[in-house]
């Protein structure tokens, strides 16, 4: 029983590192409860009470500034923004043409506001939804004072929950993130077991890829949370050790995949799977209670068996060695016996340029597309239902928020429609289940709110399901529920999705490939900065924290992963395009992986002295190759701007004693190969200095 309980807790921790989504969903539900409890004694109409509940929910869902002070400012601005939206929406109900015009203009404002960061996104979303819900509830101008009171109560309820009842505790959250890291580490090892068991398959390959991506996400969370809990030196040490464990896991996965390409006997395969399972059993525990793995006999056996590879290699020894390296990395992470950390991180804030208030870029283009899509949605929505056309406009807003290309808009539209269709079934079943019971209806509405907020960052389909189910319950609560109303909701969603996709494709369209090329250029910029500072650090010319730079590179690759999703998503029926997208993404992930390896091993002055000149030549060639690839991306389809120069085989150092330094040089060499591979993706030829030129 205890084993099952521990397994369930590990699954929960891995699914929601730090329980951030759980706290967010709990805040939304608790804020609604407080707002409704505060409004009950006033005996206001149900529609007014629902506005207070919506205000509490939206405040919890959208306000996510980095500091409590910033959150307080955004909440105050949210009240002012919401008050203006409610007033205009109520006024528009008396002047029918006005409401549709303002509603469409609000789409432009909300989408354009994303350029101003989290606060702009929050205020834009709150302004839009607090215009939408009075329309949905058919509020009147004379109700405005009560609606503003409900808005204030809802925002205050969220403030009480946010700053008092469910206040953010960095120490507790950091411990939960560490537990999630161990759970995801165990999941990654379990995925390698599954891959080995079937000798590799497409399904297990995707599972392994997903497990590694989720582990990397958790490493970034550790890096974000550590400075709030420990000092700069300890935070740097934790970051370095977490990266080392991640690198060891990724190397284990690579080794397992290579091993599966060879012929393995059943006994060898079973032995490797058993070793992975035993190792995983040692790791999946609470970090506060976990004994050092080096204190177990299994650890010693792993190191002994992993050290015999070179001269007496046996089948499966590559996996045994990778497992021993992972055990060693895990032990070092637990002991936190890191080398002296660099204490001069780059000041990122000083280099940031202020966001221009007015500019024509992708955000502006998306806002223009959203306005056109909103106008088309109004026309199409009116044809479906004169009373509920606003659902179509809402769908346009949802598919454009966060979408940077026509492909992304299409994928979001399909997901929104799919979730709505599934939600129809849930809404009907739930409405029939409660059968007019107000208490049960309210309880199920809270469950839907929790599910909507909890899954918003994970699955748009599931989120749309909870939204549609919640609307069915709201219609039941308001006494207007019918199957016809829910089908109108589906039709309006389809109209909105079609209008948004049409606008994205026709009005100043942005192709996924174009955005992808821009984002890859951003990756190259981050890689260039990383290499310049890494060279300076290794030669002893400067003392910077290149782990911070490797994180910037990771973020840039993550942006490409988001942008490229329309190419890799199953909705893309062209397999060649999907393969192309995966190839690009895999190459960029390899670059980021090798850069993290350099960041985890590099120390100030590690290659100073006679080796420094050779290192400068080596990194100089890498920087030249980056420039060639960048020029090719800036003019796709044009003449090749040059060729990539391969490594000429000359060692950076003829003799390197330290294993750490050898690892750095090896990773730099692999980073060079990955950059050449990226050039091949875009048809850039590579020349090998060791190959004589043809006469």
N, C-alpha and C positions, 0 to 999 in steps of 0.2 A: 504493500500500500504506500509506504514511504517512497519507494522507487517511482511509482506512478505519479505521486505528488511532485517529486523533484523533477521528473521528466516534463510534467505539465508546466511547472514554473519556468523551466529552461526554455520551453517552446514559447511561452508568453514573453520572456525576457528577450529572446532572439527576434520575435516578431515586432516588438516595440521597444527598441533600446532606450533605456532611461525612463520608460513608461511615459514618454512625452505625449503621444497621441491619447493615451488613457487619461492623463491629467487634463488635456485639452477638451476631450469629450465630456469628462466629468464636470469640468468648469461650465460648459455650455448647459448641461442638464441642471446642475445645482443653481446656476444663475437664473434659469427659467423658473425653477421652484421658488426661489426667493422673490423674484419679481411678481409672480402670481400670488404668492402669500401676502405680499405688501399691498397688492391692488384689491384683493378680495374684500377687505373692510370698507372700501370706497364704493362698492356696489356699482362699478362701471359696467357698461355692456361688454359682452364677450369679445366683440371685435376690438375694443380698446385694450382689453387684457391681452389679446393675442399680439398686438403691436408691442407691448412691453416685453412679452416673451421673445418675440423676434429680435428686439433690440438687444436683449441679454445674450441670445444665441449668436447674433452676428458680431457682437463685441468680442465674445470669446473666440470666435472662429477666425476673425480677420486681424485683430490687433496683436502683433507679435514683434514689437520693437525689442531691441537688444537689452535695454535697461528698464528698470521699473519707472524711472522718471520719464523716459520716452514713452512708455506705455500710458502713463497718466496724461501726458500732453495729447496723445492720439485719442484717448477716450474723451477728453474735453472737446477736441475738434470733431470727434464722431457725433457728439450730441448736437453741435451746431450744424453739421452737414445733414444729419438725419432730420433735424427740425425744419430745415429749408426744404428738404425733399418731401416730407409729410405735408407741409403747407401747400406746396405747389401741386402735389398729387391730389389733395382734397379740393383745391381750386379747379384743377383740370377736370374733375368729375362733373362739375357744373358746365364746363365748356368743352364738349367732346373732342373737337379738333386739337385743342391745346394739349391734352394729355398725351396723345400719340406723338406729337411733335417734340415735346419736352423729353418724353421717354427715349426717343431715338437719339436726341442730342446728348442725353445722359450716358448713352453707350459710348459715344466719342470721348466724353470727359473721363469715364471710368477706365477705358482702355488706354487712353493717352496718359493718365495719371500713373501708370505702372513705371514710367520712366523715372519717377521720383522715389523709387525704392519701396520698402514695406509700408511706410506711412501713406504714400500715395495710393498704393494698391488697396490698403484698408479703407481709406476714406472714399475712394471711388466705388468700391463694392458696397459699402454701407449706404452711400447716397443712392446707388441704383436700387438696392433691395428695399430700402425704406420708402422709395417711390413706388415700387412694385406692390408691396403688401397692402398699402391702403387701397390700391386699385383692386387687388384680389378680394379684400374684405369689403369693398364698396363703401368706403368711408365718405362722409360728407363734410363740407366746410365748417358746419357748426360743431363738429366733433374735434376740431383741431386743438383746442385747449386741453381736452382730455387725452388726446393722442400724444401731445407734447409731454404731458405729465407722465404718461405710460412710458414714453421714450426715456425720460430722465430716470424713472424707477428702474428700467431695464439696464441702462448704462451703469447706474449706481450699484445694482445687484451684481453685475459682473465685476465692478471694482472691489466690492466686498469679498467676492470669491477669489479674485486674482491676488489681492494684496493681504488678505487676512486668512480665509478658510483654507484655500489650496495654494498657499504661497510657494513660490519656487525655492527649494532648498538645494543649493549647489552640491553640498557634500553627499546628501542622500541620492541625488540624481547621478552623480559621478559614480557612486558605488553600483547603482543599477546599470549604468552603461558598461562598467567593467564586467558585471555578471553577464550582460548581453554579449559582450565580446567573447567570453568563454563559451557561451552557448552557441554562438555563431561559428566559433573556432571548431567546436565539436561537430557542428552541422557540416562544415567544409570537409573535415576528415571523414565523416559518414558518407558524404558524396563521393569521395575517392574510393571508399569501400564498394559502393554501388557500381562505380565505373569499372573497378577491377573484377567484380563478380560476374559481369556480363561481357568482359573483355572489350568494353567500350561500345556505346550506342549513341544515337542522336539524342535520345531522351536523357540518358545519364550525363551526356556532355553538356546539355543545357542546364541540368540540375547542378552540375559542378560549377559551371560559369555563374549561375545565379548565386550559389553559396559563396563564391569568392567575391562577387560584387557586394553582397550584403555584409561580408566581413570587412571589406574596405570601407563601406559606409560607417561601420561601427568604429573603425580606427579614426576616421575623421571626427566622429563624435567625441572620442576620447581626447583628441587634440584640441577640440573646441572647449570641452568642459574642464580640462586640467588646470588652465590658468586661474579659474575661479576658485580653486580648492587649494592648490599648492603654490609655492614660490616659483620664480622663473626657472631656476636651475632644475628643480624637481620636475617641473612641467616639461622642460626640454628632454630630460632623461626618460620620462614616461612616453613621450612621443617617439623618441628614438627606439625604445625597446618594443613598443607596439608595432612600429613599422617593421622591425626585425622579425617579429613573429609572423606578421602578414607575409613578408617576403619568403619566409621558410615554408609557409602553407602553400603559397603559389608555386614554389619550386617543387614541393611534394606533388602537387597536381600535375605539373608539367612532366615530372619523372614518371608518374603513374601512366600518363597518356603515352609516353614514349615506350614504357615497358609493355603496354598492351599491344603495341605494334609488332612486338617480337613473339615468338612461340614460347608459351609458358606452360609448364606441366601443371596438372590439377593440384598436386601436392604443394608446389611452390605458390600457386595462386591462393590456395586455402591458407597457407602459412602467412602470406602477406596480409590477407584480410583479417586474420586473427590478431596479428600484431597491431594493425590499425585500430581494431576494436578495443584491444587492451589499452592502447595509448589514449584513445578517446575516453575510456572509463576513468582514467586518471585525471582528465582535464575538466570534465563537465561538472563542476562543483562551485559553490559560493567562494569568491576570491578571498573572503575573510577567513574561511576555514580550510582552504586547500593547502595541504602540506607541500613543501617543495618537492618537485618531481625528482630532483637529484637525490632525495633521501630514500628512494625506492630502489629495490634490486633491479627492476625492469629498466630503469634509466641506465645503469651500468652496462647491462646486456645490450641495449640499443647502441651505446657508444662503441663498445667492443666490436659488435658485428658491423657497424657502419664504417669502421676504420680499415677494413681489410679489402676495400674495393679494388685498389689499383693493381696489386700483384696477384691476388688470388680471387678474382671476381667470379661470382657464381650467379646463376639466374635470379633476378629479383634483388640483387645487392644494391642497385641504384635506388630503389624504393627504401631499402633498409637504411642507407646512408642519409637520404632525405628525411626520413623519420627521425634519425638520430640528431640531425641538425635542427629539426623542429623542437625536439625535446630540449636541446641545449639552449635554443632561443627562448623557449618558454621558461626555463630555469633562470636565465639571465633577466628576463622580464620580471619575474617574481622577486628576485633578489634586488632588482633595481641597481645592479652593480655596473652602471654605465660609465664609460670614460667621461672625463671632465667635459661638461657641455659648454658650448659657446653661449655667451650671455649678451650678444649684441644683435638681436633680431632686427631685420629691416623694418623701418617705420613705414608701414603700408599707407597709413592715413595721410601722411604728408604728400605722398605722390598722387593721391586721387584727385582728379579734376572735377570741379563742380559740374553737376548735371545742368545743361542749358534748359531754360524754361521753354524755349521755342526752337525746334529744329525739325527738319524733314529727314526722318530715318525710319527704321522698321517699325518702331512704336507708332509714329505718326501715320505711316502707311496702313498699319493694322487698324488704327482708329478710324481712318477714312473708309476702309473696307467694312468695318463694323457698322458705321452709319448707313452705308448703302445697303448692307445686309439687313439692318433694322428696318429701313424703309420698305424693302421688299417683304419683310416679315409682317409688317403692319398690313400691307395690301393683301398678302396671302392669308394672313390670320383672320382678317375681316371676312373673307370669302368662306372660311370654315365656320367661324362663330363671331357674330357681331359683339358678343359680350365678353368672350375670353380670348381675344386676339393677342393679349399681352403675353400669353405663354410662348408664342412664337418669337416675340422680341426677347424674352428671357433666354431662350435657347441660343439665339444669336450672341448674346452677351457671354454666355457660358463657354461657347465654342471658341470665342476670340480671346478670352482671358488666358494669357500664358502661351498662346499659339504664335509662332514666329514665321510660319510659312503656310502655303495653301495645303500642303500635305498634312501638316499638324492639325489644321482646321478640319480637314476631312476626317481624320482619325477621331478627333474629339466629337464631331457630329455623329459619327457612327456609334461611338460608345454611349453618347447621351441617348440616342434613340433606342439602342439595345437595352440599356438599363431601364428606360421608361416602359418599354414593352413588358419586361419582366416584372416591373413594379406594379403594372396594372393588375396582374394576378394577385400579388401580395396585398394591394390596396383593397381589392374586392373581398378577398378571404378575411382580412382583418376587420373590415367594416361589417361583414356578415357575422363574424365571430363575436364582436362586442354587442351587436344588436341593440344599440341605443343606450347602453350602460355608460354614463358620463365618466365615472371613475376609471373604468377599464379603458375607455377611449383615451383619456388623458395619460394614463400609464403607458399605453402602447405608443402614443405620440412621443413621449419622452424616450422610449426605447428606440424609435426611429431617428430621433434627433441624435442620440448617442451614436447609433450606427452610422449616420450620415457624417458626423464630424470625425469619428474614429477612422473611417475608411476613405476620407476625402483625399488624403495624400497617397493612398495605396491603389485604389481602383475607382475610376470614374463610373464604371458600370454599376458597381455595388452602391456607390453613393447615389446615383440616379434612381436605383431601386428603392432605397430608403426614402428619398425625397417623394417619389410618386406614391409609395405606401403611406407616408405621412399625410400627403394631400388627400388621399382617400379618406383617412380618418378625420381630417379637418372638415371636409365636406360633410361627413357623417355628423360631426359635432355641430356644424352650422345648420344641419337639417336640409342640405341641398345635395346629398349623395345620390348618385345614380350611375349605372354602368355607362350610360350615354355620355355623362360628363367626363368620365375617365377616358373614354375613347376620343372625345374631343381633345383632351389633353395630349393623347398620342398623336393625333392629326396635327395639332398646333406645333408639337415638338418636331415632327417630320418637316413641316413647312419652315420652321425656324432653322433647322439643320440644313435644309436645301438652300434657303436664302443665304445663310452664312457661307456655305461652300461655294455657291455661285458667285458671291461678291469676292471671295478670296481668289477665285480662279480668273475672273474677268477684270476686276478693278485693280489696276497696278499690281498684278500678281507677283508673288514672291515664291520662286521655286525652292523646294527643299534643298536641291543641290547648291543653289546660290548661297543660301544661309549656311549650309554645311561648309562651303569653301571659306566663308568669312570666319566661321568659328574655328576651322582648322588653322587659319592664319593667326588667330588668337592663341592657339596652342603653340605654334611656332614662336610667337613673340615671348611667351612664358618660357619655352625651352631655351631660347637664346639667352634670356636673362639668367636662367638657372645655370647654364654652362659658363657664362662669363664669371659669375660669382663663385661657382664651384672651382674654376681654375684659380681664381684669386685666393680662395681658401686653402686649396691644396698646396699652392706655391708659397703660402705664408704672407702674401701681399695684403690681405684683408681678413678680417675676422667677422664673418656674418653667419647667421643661422639659415643654412640652405634648406633645412626641413620646411621652413615657412615657404620658401620658393617652390619646393616640390609639391606642397599643398596647393599653391596657386596653379601649378601645372595640372594637378588632379582635378581642380574645379573646372579648368578649361576643357579637359577631356570629358568631364561629366556634362558640360554644356553641349558638346558634340553628340554625346549619347542621347540627350534629350531631343536635339534637332534632327538626328538621323532616324528617329523612331518610325516616321512614315515609310522609310525605305525597308526597314527590317520587320515591320509589323505584318502579321499574317493577312491583313486586309489588302496588302499589296500583292496582287496576283502574279506579278512578273518575278519569277524565281531568280532571274539574272540580276535584277535590281536588289533583291534581298541579299543575295550573295555578295554583291558589290558593297552594300552597306555594312554587312558584317565584316568584310575584309578591311574596310577603312577603319572601323571601330577597333577591331582586334589589333591592327598595326599601331594605332594611337595608344591603346592600353599597354602594349608592349613598351612603347617609349616611356610612358609614365611609370611602369613597373621598374625599368632599369634606372630611371632618375631617382626613384625612391630608394633603390639599392645604394646608389652613390651617396644620397643624403644620409642614410643610416650609418654608413661606414666612414665617410670623410671626416678628417680632423685637420685643424690648422697646421700648415707647414708639413703635411704628410709627404709631399713630393717636392720639398724645397731642395735647393742645391743644384747639382749637375742635371738632375732629371727635369727641372722646371722648364728649361728651354724646349725640350722635346714635348712636354705636356702642353706648352703654349702653341706649338706647331700643330699638335693633334687637335686641340680644341678650336684652333683657328680654321682648320679644314672643316670641322663640323659646322662652325658658324657660316662658312662659305656655302656649304651644302644646304643649310637652312635658308640662306638667301636665294639659292636657286629654286628651291621648292616654293618659297613664298612668291617669287616672281611668276612661276607657273600657275599658281592659284589665282593671282591677280588678273591674269589674261588667259582664262581657260579656252582651249581650242585653238590658241594662237601658236606661233612658232616656239619651239622649246628654247628657253632662255639660256640653256647651257647643259652641262652634264654634271652628274654627281661624281665626286672623286672618292674611290674606295680607300680603305686602309692599305698602305703599302707593305704592311707586315713588319715594319721596324718597331721593336718593343719600346715602350715609353721608358722602361728601365731595364737594363740588362740583368740585374739581380735584385730581387725584392725578397727580403727575409720575412716580413710580417704578413700573416695571412689576411689581416684586415686590409692592408694596402693592395695585395694581389686581388682581393675581391673588388676594390674600387676600380682598379685598372680593367679587370674583366668586365665589369658593368659598363664602364665607358666604352669599351670595345663593342659590347652588345648593343649599346645605345646607338653607336655609329651604324651598325647593321640594320637596326630598326628604322633609322632615318632613311637609309638607302631603300629599304622596302617601301616606305611611305612614298618616296619618289617614283618607284615603279608603278604604284597605284595610279599615278597621274602621267604615266608614259614618259617619264624622264629617264634617259639612259644613264648608266653608270660606267665609269672607266676605271680600270685597275692599273695603277702605276707599275705593277710587276709584269704586266703583259706588254711586250714591245709593240709599238705602233706599226701598222701595215704600210708598206711603201707602195 
